[in-house]
Amino acid sequence: MKDDPDMIRSILLPCQSLSRYEQGTINPEKILHIAAPQLRQGSLHWRPGLVSDAIISTFRRLRALDLHDLGIKDSDSAYKKSGGLNELENLNNLRGGLPIKNLTPGKDAKAAVLGAKQDLQFLSLDWDIDQSENHNTSDHESQLEDLEPHLDLKELTLHGYGGWKLSSWLNPQRNLVKLTLQKCSRCEYLPALDQFPSLKVLVLHEMRNLEYVNSEENPACEPFFSELQLEELPRLKGWWRGGAFSYDDDDFPSFPRLSKLSIQDCPELRFMPLFPTLKDELVLDTTSWVLFQETMKRRRGALPLMNLSLVNIKDFNKGEVVKFYTRDALRVLKLDFIPELEELLKDQSTGLSPQH
């Protein structure tokens, strides 16, 4: 018995093109989900325009389009020549996550109408870095303004963004849980983090011009992060701009709920909130020992860390022995490129074999 076209809600693509589906087999207005299984290498002949012509313009009520397992690479025959941002205009039922790749300033970003896609929870905007370098910061900032999503996003990732500052539409994102900024090399200013009361995870990677995470001199409070990653930030000096606090202050700020912290390749970083609540992971690699030292001065007892990694700590004080982890909690210990390694391990036998 032939299936009723109005009863079919999902399509699993076993073939090379949607043209294999005979007219009348399905009702495009009823399809909510399209997915393609993993195929043998070379079995899918990807043609420019396949997404735009055969899917987006036909199945306007789609909630999900999953082509992840096809292993399609970024190439002229895939993303760059197929479709534009305007083809997202009518796909307002999309939900879950939406990655947009190979962005370049100058394209009509408003045509994507991201603000109308109220069911999106995760948004990833990825710029073509090679092409974007030919555009100035104002071009990037204007495009990002036009890509304004709705106000209930849970996760946002910007990769390769070339603006000097982020867009004003980030400030009202009060439900944002995770913010990731990668290779935003020109960016010097971030929005005030106290504008994100729900933010739990902040990831900053390869931002070569960022000097301060918080541009305010007197921040109202520190965010309730559970995880923080600061990696490859060569010019990062501190969490705040100016001399708002001194480590001699009794009320020096701290992260009240931080459980995982990774600071890697931040050689200039000297001032940031303390982290006395760490328990899952601490990674310090090519950064200052002062950050940890000041935290332990204000803490009673050792940190109940499960994972500890200390690498290339140049300013470790060999005359100071600090009991900085608990024996029962520790599962992974890595110590490498620390000149005073023996002093660091003194009186802190763990039964573990340090990785180095």
Secondary structure by P-SEA (a helix, b strand, c coil): ccccccccccccccccccccccccccccccccbbbbccccccccccccccccccccccccccccccccccccccccccccccccccccccccccccbbbbcccccccccccccccccccccbbbbbccccccccccaaaaaaaaaaacccccccbbbbcccccccccccccccccccbbbbcccccccccccccccccccbbbbccccccccccccccccccccccbbbbcccccccccccccccccccccccccccccbbbbcccccccccccccccccbbbbccccaaaaaaaaaaccccccccbbbbcccccccccccccccccccccbbbbccccccccccccccccccccc
